[in-house]
Amino acid sequence: MDYIDTSPFVRLTDSEFDYFVQFVRNRYGIDLSQKRRLIEARLAGELKTYGFTSYDQYIALLKANPSSDKIENFINKITTNYSYFNREMEHYDYLINTVIPAFTQAKKSSIKIWSAGCSTGEEPYNIAMAIDTALGMKRSLWNVSVTATDVSTRALAAAKKGEYPEGELKDMPEAWRNSYMTKLPNGNYQVKESIQRAVTFSQFNLMDPFPQKQYDVIFCRNVMIYFKQPTSQEVIKKFFQSTIAGGYLFIGHSETISRLDNQYTYIRPSIYQKAKKP
Ligand SMILES: C[S@@+](CC[C@H](N)C(=O)[O-])C[C@H]1O[C@@H](n2cnc3c(N)ncnc32)[C@H](O)[C@@H]1O
């Protein structure tokens, strides 16, 4: 029986597919080797926009414009930015019940957190909400900074806006919704200014060298699931250099990091700590 191609998308040839897999892995760390249909589906709109009939034409466009909005649109299409409020709530509980009390006891009055792969902003805003909850009346005495980065400019634009449909808040505790969100006339919810003020968004590719900055806590959740193991290990090494002694790394619940090649101390699933100085 003849094979009937029912796909609505232009099909990738093997060499076009290989090009995208190599390019995205080398430049962004993301492994697309099992995602042939995803590439076709995500790039269909780009082909249509330019009136191209093959991916080779699109590849030629990317090659001719190596650092341009063409590449930016491409990576905006390729990344998966799925996120929602209060995802993996245990991490926020850990911040509230363990990290902030320990820092308070150590007489700290500032905390620097990095949300790496922040997507559309739910995670860094949740971090700011958790810290506000933990500090309560003492919040104004603390310097709180949440650095939120992602490679996708489209996700970052949505994050900066801080406006979300009600469905996105389904897991948010009532008290947080009341304290930290404002209902807009269009039915959406806006993150309150007091929370937005603590968060700074910027584009950053985790494959690039890290700035010489140290963080008390790094969140990198549901990002490294898209990387191959050696890439994740390289990124984790860089995170380790960017964590203060006694600071933490939180990864996604479904992610693991190899205990062999990892300098952090395992605390519990998805939570790691850099040893305190003796
Ligand atoms: C599924 S979202 C996770 C969002 C959030 N951390 C969470 O757990 O809900 C993964 C994010 O990682 C980002 N990402 C993927 N590769 C990246 C890279 N090389 N550098 C920076 N961000 C990257 C994607 O753009 C995407 O927004």
The ligand as an SDF file (V2000), in Angstrom:
LIG
                    3D

 27 29  0  0  0  0  0  0  0  0999 V2000
    9.0330   25.0710   29.9570 C   0  0  0  0  0  0  0  0  0  0  0  0
    9.6840   26.6580   30.2290 S   0  0  0  0  0  0  0  0  0  0  0  0
    9.9180   26.6060   31.9980 C   0  0  0  0  0  0  0  0  0  0  0  0
    9.4040   27.8690   32.6720 C   0  0  0  0  0  0  0  0  0  0  0  0
    9.5000   27.8620   34.1990 C   0  0  0  0  0  0  0  0  0  0  0  0
   10.8630   27.7520   34.6580 N   0  0  0  0  0  0  0  0  0  0  0  0
    8.6620   26.7710   34.7860 C   0  0  0  0  0  0  0  0  0  0  0  0
    9.1770   25.8030   35.3450 O   0  0  0  0  0  0  0  0  0  0  0  0
    7.4140   26.8830   34.6710 O   0  0  0  0  0  0  0  0  0  0  0  0
   11.3650   26.4940   29.6340 C   0  0  0  0  0  0  0  0  0  0  0  0
   11.9970   27.8390   29.2880 C   0  0  0  0  0  0  0  0  0  0  0  0
   13.4150   27.6480   29.0820 O   0  0  0  0  0  0  0  0  0  0  0  0
   13.8310   28.5550   28.0860 C   0  0  0  0  0  0  0  0  0  0  0  0
   15.1170   28.1160   27.5150 N   0  0  0  0  0  0  0  0  0  0  0  0
   15.3760   27.0340   26.7670 C   0  0  0  0  0  0  0  0  0  0  0  0
   16.6620   27.0030   26.3980 N   0  0  0  0  0  0  0  0  0  0  0  0
   17.2550   28.1010   26.9410 C   0  0  0  0  0  0  0  0  0  0  0  0
   18.5820   28.6400   26.9090 C   0  0  0  0  0  0  0  0  0  0  0  0
   19.5640   28.0580   26.2360 N   0  0  0  0  0  0  0  0  0  0  0  0
   18.8160   29.7780   27.5880 N   0  0  0  0  0  0  0  0  0  0  0  0
   17.8200   30.4030   28.2690 C   0  0  0  0  0  0  0  0  0  0  0  0
   16.5480   29.9580   28.3210 N   0  0  0  0  0  0  0  0  0  0  0  0
   16.2690   28.8180   27.6750 C   0  0  0  0  0  0  0  0  0  0  0  0
   12.6890   28.5370   27.0890 C   0  0  0  0  0  0  0  0  0  0  0  0
   12.6690   29.6890   26.2630 O   0  0  0  0  0  0  0  0  0  0  0  0
   11.4630   28.4300   28.0010 C   0  0  0  0  0  0  0  0  0  0  0  0
   10.8670   29.6670   28.2410 O   0  0  0  0  0  0  0  0  0  0  0  0
  1  2  1  0
  2  3  1  0
  2 10  1  0
  3  4  1  0
  4  5  1  0
  5  6  1  0
  5  7  1  0
  7  8  2  0
  7  9  1  0
 10 11  1  0
 11 12  1  0
 11 26  1  0
 12 13  1  0
 13 14  1  0
 13 24  1  0
 14 15  1  0
 14 23  1  0
 15 16  2  0
 16 17  1  0
 17 18  1  0
 17 23  2  0
 18 19  1  0
 18 20  2  0
 20 21  1  0
 21 22  2  0
 22 23  1  0
 24 25  1  0
 24 26  1  0
 26 27  1  0
M  CHG  2   2   1   9  -1
M  END
$$$$
